[in-house]
């Protein structure tokens, strides 16, 4: 009998003043919204990408144009034979996803035939398809960058907001239109390797070692840290944290002035980046320098810098060794199958694309909508530049078209801020799954990216999870490391990571990448073999275990733990309280 985790505690009133028409919008199969009792017959997972929660505008924009429109549009276009994309619901401010299955055998067969025609065509034209989509989005980005928002007539803001929303929606069509066929191709290779007796834990290694724009950003951060050391600014960084670092450097003068010029030049290229995936509620590095400055600080204070060239060489050496080991155990016929599948996946490399595309899509496509909303807030006399982010889309368009903001809407924004903060504080206690929980899932996205395998699903249902001291998960990146755990809710807290810390979190997204240059290991609740944490762990040579399910529940901040990324095991060696008592 299936386990049912009730959704009823998360039904009822949503954001203050919410009306169903506030979240209505075209979708392909199913739209987003707050939980209803009838959702309990589906399986819902807490999505690790948005651990802060989502403001009303973010919930609308991502819930509809990302999860619902983007995934469902692509799943129908390819198509995916057994699945029709993903839908979403909200428990408070926290987003849960659910795969939409296709159960009709006849329809599955028809979709499989279409896939058999469409997938080879996509793979033959993959590079052109991705690059043309990327260039289209970059052209739209340049369009928004060329707009002086302070000079735009107020009457044009509704049109500009609509354009910014369409930019995000189009990016999701391109995103999932490339992601799904790449994933299907990878899974075909994965299945062939499994049938031939190849260790499936090694398959990710066959495709590692490729450079990405995200890793390029990390190298530039390290260059800035090196310049700061050479300019004798180490103490300035040591004595300050976050935004005050900039003020302290300005007051320092001398060599710090040139360093700040270099830093601003860096931001113009790499600073159009938010610390969340497609979240209009989060500032970019240019808007808020806190995170890049804190990252640079940790690199300045680190005695030994991360050797990017050595890591790249090691990743390639490990890749070639893994390929050779796999081939050596195959017959000539099997080698031909393996070689063909490997070459297809190297030519259309999902792990590479999974990281690289974030630079062009996930980390910046919400910035234009955020900037236009902030300028509108200034025009209508809002108390805070982010107040418009607490409106739902129809309310926002109404204000842009001249509706009064002062009064009822302004009061609602205040109430909604409190609601957002209240639910944000509840994140650590939110159920990892809701609804009817299956023993296993079939959707490849949920398995390989979210890490929803049978072991992880069982783990999150364990009533004694908080007392467990040996945790298991996906062996995502090999090696073993011991250190002090830092349990973080979001990448906003990355400054708490010291060199040699072990990162413990729900999972990582590209905004976490710089952390891998200083941590000893990573342990994540979610994430499969193709998750960001797994991919970056392999590239950086950082032992990583994903899909643990209960890492952030069982591990306490300050615990001494061992991460065995080779065997997929995390062991709590000493509790933080015991370490503190021993130190007294």
ZAMARGU-4260 file (C-alpha; in steps of 0.2 Angstrom, whole numbers, plus 5000, padded with zeros to 4 digits):
<rodrens>
0) 5000/5000/5000 | 5007/5017/4995 | 5011/5029/5009 | 5001/5046/5009 | 5009/5061/5016
5) 4994/5073/5019 | 4994/5090/5009 | 4980/5096/5020 | 4991/5106/5032 | 4997/5116/5016
10) 4979/5120/5009 | 4968/5134/5013 | 4973/5153/5012 | 4989/5156/5002 | 4997/5173/5001
15) 4986/5187/5009 | 4974/5193/4996 | 4977/5179/4984 | 4963/5176/4972 | 4963/5161/4959
20) 4963/5173/4944 | 4980/5180/4951 | 4989/5164/4945 | 4979/5159/4930 | 4988/5158/4914
25) 4990/5147/4898 | 4998/5131/4901 | 5000/5115/4891 | 4994/5101/4903 | 4992/5108/4920
30) 4995/5125/4928 | 5003/5130/4945 | 4995/5136/4961 | 4993/5132/4980 | 4989/5115/4985
35) 4972/5108/4985 | 4965/5092/4994 | 4963/5083/4977 | 4982/5085/4974 | 4985/5072/4987
40) 4983/5057/4975 | 4999/5063/4966 | 5017/5062/4971 | 5025/5079/4975 | 5044/5082/4979
45) 5051/5098/4988 | 5061/5106/4974 | 5079/5111/4981 | 5082/5125/4969 | 5072/5138/4979
50) 5076/5135/4997 | 5072/5153/5001 | 5054/5152/4995 | 5046/5162/4982 | 5038/5179/4981
55) 5021/5180/4973 | 5029/5187/4956 | 5042/5173/4957 | 5029/5160/4960 | 5019/5165/4945
60) 5033/5168/4933 | 5043/5152/4937 | 5028/5141/4942 | 5019/5145/4925 | 5032/5149/4913
65) 5046/5138/4920 | 5039/5122/4927 | 5023/5121/4918 | 5025/5129/4901 | 5043/5125/4899
70) 5043/5107/4904 | 5026/5103/4897 | 5030/5112/4880 | 5046/5102/4878 | 5039/5085/4883
75) 5025/5087/4870 | 5037/5093/4856 | 5050/5080/4858 | 5040/5070/4864 | 5044/5060/4880
80) 5035/5044/4878 | 5030/5041/4897 | 5029/5058/4903 | 5021/5075/4899 | 5032/5087/4909
85) 5031/5093/4926 | 5018/5103/4936 | 5020/5113/4952 | 5011/5117/4968 | 5015/5129/4983
90) 5015/5125/5002 | 5017/5142/5008 | 5031/5150/4998 | 5039/5133/4995 | 5038/5125/4978
95) 5034/5106/4975 | 5035/5097/4959 | 5026/5082/4951 | 5029/5073/4935 | 5014/5071/4923
100) 5014/5053/4917 | 5007/5047/4901 | 4998/5030/4905 | 4989/5026/4889 | 4999/5012/4881
105) 4993/5017/4863 | 4998/5035/4866 | 5015/5030/4874 | 5018/5019/4858 | 5014/5034/4846
110) 5025/5045/4856 | 5039/5033/4855 | 5038/5032/4836 | 5039/5051/4836 | 5054/5051/4847
115) 5062/5039/4836 | 5060/5051/4821 | 5064/5067/4831 | 5079/5062/4842 | 5091/5058/4828
120) 5087/5074/4819 | 5090/5084/4835 | 5107/5075/4838 | 5113/5078/4821 | 5109/5097/4823
125) 5112/5099/4842 | 5126/5111/4841 | 5117/5123/4829 | 5101/5121/4838 | 5108/5125/4855
130) 5119/5139/4848 | 5105/5147/4839 | 5094/5147/4854 | 5108/5154/4865 | 5111/5168/4852
135) 5093/5172/4852 | 5092/5174/4870 | 5108/5184/4871 | 5101/5196/4858 | 5086/5199/4869
140) 5097/5201/4884 | 5107/5215/4874 | 5090/5223/4870 | 5086/5225/4888 | 5103/5230/4893
145) 5102/5245/4880 | 5086/5252/4888 | 5088/5266/4900 | 5073/5262/4911 | 5073/5280/4919
150) 5069/5287/4902 | 5055/5275/4898 | 5038/5283/4899 | 5027/5276/4913 | 5014/5271/4900
155) 5026/5259/4892 | 5029/5249/4907 | 5016/5236/4905 | 5023/5232/4887 | 5040/5231/4894
160) 5035/5220/4908 | 5027/5208/4896 | 5042/5208/4885 | 5053/5203/4900 | 5041/5189/4905
165) 5041/5183/4887 | 5060/5183/4887 | 5060/5171/4902 | 5046/5160/4895 | 5056/5159/4878
170) 5071/5154/4888 | 5062/5140/4896 | 5056/5134/4879 | 5074/5134/4873 | 5080/5127/4889
175) 5069/5111/4890 | 5069/5109/4871 | 5087/5106/4872 | 5088/5097/4889 | 5075/5083/4886
180) 5083/5076/4870 | 5100/5077/4878 | 5094/5068/4893 | 5085/5055/4883 | 5101/5052/4873
185) 5111/5050/4889 | 5099/5038/4897 | 5099/5027/4881 | 5118/5026/4883 | 5116/5023/4902
190) 5104/5009/4898 | 5116/5001/4886 | 5131/5002/4898 | 5120/4994/4911 | 5115/4979/4900
195) 5134/4977/4896 | 5139/4976/4914 | 5148/4992/4915 | 5147/5000/4932 | 5134/5014/4930
200) 5143/5024/4944 | 5157/5027/4931 | 5146/5033/4917 | 5146/5052/4922 | 5165/5051/4922
205) 5165/5046/4903 | 5159/5064/4900 | 5168/5075/4912 | 5182/5086/4909 | 5174/5099/4898
210) 5176/5118/4902 | 5160/5129/4905 | 5156/5147/4907 | 5152/5144/4925 | 5170/5137/4929
215) 5177/5152/4919 | 5168/5163/4931 | 5176/5154/4946 | 5193/5156/4938 | 5191/5174/4937
220) 5186/5175/4955 | 5202/5167/4960 | 5212/5179/4949 | 5204/5193/4959 | 5209/5185/4975
225) 5227/5183/4969 | 5227/5201/4964 | 5221/5206/4981 | 5235/5196/4990 | 5248/5203/4978
230) 5241/5221/4982 | 5243/5218/5001 | 5224/5219/5004 | 5223/5203/5013 | 5220/5211/5030
235) 5206/5222/5023 | 5197/5206/5018 | 5201/5198/5034 | 5194/5212/5045 | 5177/5214/5035
240) 5163/5204/5028 | 5150/5206/5014 | 5146/5223/5008 | 5157/5232/5020 | 5172/5225/5012
245) 5169/5237/4997 | 5168/5252/5009 | 5183/5246/5018 | 5193/5245/5001 | 5187/5262/4996
250) 5193/5269/5012 | 5210/5260/5010 | 5214/5269/4994 | 5230/5266/4985 | 5231/5249/4977
255) 5213/5245/4983 | 5207/5258/4970 | 5214/5248/4956 | 5208/5232/4963 | 5190/5239/4964
260) 5191/5244/4946 | 5196/5227/4941 | 5182/5220/4952 | 5169/5231/4943 | 5176/5226/4926
265) 5173/5208/4932 | 5155/5212/4937 | 5151/5219/4920 | 5155/5202/4912 | 5151/5190/4925
270) 5140/5199/4938 | 5123/5197/4929 | 5121/5182/4940 | 5108/5178/4953 | 5110/5167/4968
275) 5095/5156/4963 | 5088/5148/4947 | 5076/5160/4938 | 5070/5169/4953 | 5065/5187/4951
280) 5065/5189/4970 | 5084/5188/4971 | 5097/5202/4967 | 5111/5200/4955 | 5130/5201/4959
285) 5130/5219/4952 | 5115/5224/4962 | 5122/5217/4978 | 5141/5214/4979 | 5140/5204/4995
290) 5142/5186/4989 | 5156/5189/4976 | 5166/5199/4989 | 5163/5186/5002 | 5168/5172/4990
295) 5184/5182/4985 | 5187/5184/5004 | 5187/5166/5007 | 5199/5163/4993 | 5211/5177/4999
300) 5211/5169/5016 | 5214/5151/5009 | 5232/5146/5011 | 5233/5136/4995 | 5223/5141/4980
305) 5213/5129/4970 | 5223/5123/4955 | 5211/5123/4941 | 5223/5117/4928 | 5227/5102/4939
310) 5209/5098/4942 | 5205/5099/4924 | 5220/5087/4920 | 5214/5075/4934 | 5196/5075/4927
315) 5202/5071/4910 | 5214/5058/4916 | 5200/5050/4926 | 5189/5051/4911 | 5201/5042/4900
320) 5205/5029/4913 | 5186/5025/4916 | 5183/5023/4897 | 5198/5012/4895 | 5192/5001/4910
325) 5174/5000/4903 | 5180/4995/4886 | 5192/4982/4892 | 5178/4971/4899 | 5168/4971/4883
330) 5167/4960/4867 | 5171/4968/4850 | 5153/4970/4847 | 5150/4978/4863 | 5164/4989/4861
335) 5156/4995/4845 | 5140/4999/4854 | 5149/5007/4868 | 5160/5018/4856 | 5145/5024/4846
340) 5135/5028/4862 | 5150/5037/4870 | 5153/5047/4854 | 5135/5053/4853 | 5136/5059/4871
345) 5152/5067/4869 | 5146/5077/4854 | 5130/5081/4863 | 5136/5081/4881 | 5122/5083/4894
350) 5133/5086/4909 | 5143/5100/4900 | 5127/5108/4894 | 5119/5106/4911 | 5132/5117/4918
355) 5136/5129/4904 | 5118/5134/4900 | 5116/5142/4917 | 5127/5156/4912 | 5115/5161/4898
360) 5098/5156/4905 | 5095/5151/4923 | 5106/5164/4932 | 5101/5179/4922 | 5085/5178/4913
365) 5074/5185/4927 | 5085/5201/4929 | 5076/5211/4916 | 5059/5208/4924 | 5067/5212/4941
370) 5074/5228/4935 | 5058/5234/4927 | 5048/5230/4942 | 5060/5240/4953 | 5059/5255/4942
375) 5040/5254/4943 | 5041/5253/4962 | 5051/5269/4961 | 5038/5278/4950 | 5023/5273/4961
380) 5032/5278/4977 | 5034/5261/4985 | 5042/5260/5002 | 5055/5247/4995 | 5062/5244/4978
385) 5057/5226/4979 | 5039/5229/4983 | 5032/5225/4966 | 5039/5207/4968 | 5026/5204/4981
390) 5012/5207/4968 | 5005/5193/4957 | 5006/5196/4938 | 4989/5203/4935 | 4991/5215/4950
395) 5008/5221/4943 | 5001/5224/4926 | 4987/5233/4934 | 4999/5245/4943 | 5009/5247/4927
400) 4993/5252/4918 | 4989/5265/4931 | 4980/5256/4945 | 4983/5264/4962 | 4997/5256/4972
405) 4994/5266/4988 | 4982/5259/5000 | 4975/5241/4998 | 4989/5235/4987 | 5003/5243/4998
410) 4995/5235/5013 | 4995/5218/5005 | 5013/5219/5001 | 5017/5222/5019 | 5007/5207/5024
415) 5015/5197/5010 | 5032/5201/5016 | 5028/5194/5033 | 5021/5179/5025 | 5036/5176/5015
420) 5048/5178/5030 | 5037/5166/5041 | 5037/5152/5028 | 5056/5155/5025 | 5059/5151/5043
425) 5050/5135/5041 | 5060/5128/5027 | 5070/5115/5037 | 5054/5107/5043 | 5045/5106/5027
430) 5042/5088/5021 | 5053/5082/5007 | 5038/5073/4999 | 5019/5076/4999 | 5005/5066/4993
435) 5005/5048/4987 | 5022/5042/4988 | 5027/5028/4977 | 5041/5015/4980 | 5050/5021/4964
440) 5047/5034/4950 | 5049/5032/4932 | 5052/5050/4926 | 5071/5052/4921 | 5072/5070/4926
445) 5067/5065/4944 | 5079/5051/4945 | 5095/5058/4937 | 5093/5076/4941 | 5083/5076/4957
450) 5089/5060/4964 | 5072/5053/4968 | 5078/5035/4968 | 5070/5021/4979 | 5083/5023/4993
455) 5081/5042/4994 | 5062/5040/4994 | 5063/5027/5009 | 5075/5038/5018 | 5064/5054/5019
460) 5050/5043/5026 | 5061/5037/5040 | 5053/5043/5057 | 5070/5041/5065 | 5080/5050/5052
465) 5087/5064/5063 | 5095/5050/5074 | 5104/5041/5059 | 5123/5042/5059 | 5127/5032/5043
470) 5119/5039/5028 | 5119/5032/5010 | 5116/5040/4993 | 5122/5042/4976 | 5141/5040/4974
475) 5142/5056/4963 | 5161/5060/4964 | 5174/5049/4971 | 5186/5051/4985 | 5185/5052/5004
480) 5186/5067/5015 | 5184/5071/5034 | 5179/5088/5041 | 5167/5099/5050 | 5150/5100/5042
485) 5142/5117/5037 | 5123/5115/5035 | 5117/5128/5024 | 5100/5133/5018 | 5104/5143/5003
490) 5119/5150/4994 | 5117/5166/5003 | 5126/5157/5017 | 5141/5152/5007 | 5152/5164/5017
495) 5151/5152/5032 | 5161/5139/5022 | 5179/5139/5028 | 5193/5130/5018 | 5191/5112/5022
500) 5173/5113/5027 | 5160/5100/5021 | 5145/5107/5013 | 5129/5100/5018 | 5113/5106/5009
505) 5097/5101/5000 | 5107/5102/4984 | 5117/5114/4974 | 5114/5125/4958 | 5127/5134/4948
510) 5127/5148/4961 | 5136/5136/4973 | 5150/5132/4961 | 5163/5143/4968 | 5161/5134/4985
515) 5169/5118/4977 | 5185/5127/4976 | 5187/5128/4995 | 5177/5114/5002 | 5183/5096/5007
520) 5167/5087/5002 | 5149/5089/4999 | 5133/5079/5005 | 5116/5083/4998 | 5098/5079/5001
525) 5094/5078/4983 | 5102/5077/4966 | 5106/5062/4955 | 5121/5058/4943 | 5117/5073/4932
530) 5114/5085/4946 | 5124/5101/4947 | 5133/5095/4963 | 5138/5078/4955 | 5144/5086/4939
535) 5154/5100/4948 | 5160/5088/4961 | 5168/5077/4948 | 5176/5092/4939 | 5183/5099/4955
540) 5189/5082/4962 | 5178/5085/4977 | 5171/5069/4985 | 5152/5071/4984 | 5137/5061/4989
545) 5120/5066/4983 | 5102/5059/4985 | 5104/5056/5003 | 5087/5062/5007 | 5090/5067/5025
550) 5107/5075/5026 | 5101/5092/5032 | 5090/5083/5045 | 5103/5070/5052 | 5118/5081/5051
555) 5120/5096/5063 | 5130/5111/5059 | 5147/5108/5067 | 5147/5089/5067 | 5163/5080/5061
560) 5158/5069/5047 | 5166/5058/5034 | 5160/5059/5016 | 5164/5043/5005 | 5160/5049/4987
565) 5167/5032/4980 | 5154/5021/4989 | 5140/5034/4992 | 5141/5035/5011 | 5142/5048/5024
570) 5146/5045/5042 | 5144/5056/5057 | 5160/5054/5067 | 5157/5066/5081 | 5142/5077/5086
575) 5145/5096/5087 | 5140/5096/5105 | 5153/5083/5110 | 5166/5092/5100 | 5162/5109/5109
580) 5162/5100/5126 | 5179/5092/5122 | 5186/5109/5118 | 5182/5116/5135
</rodrens>
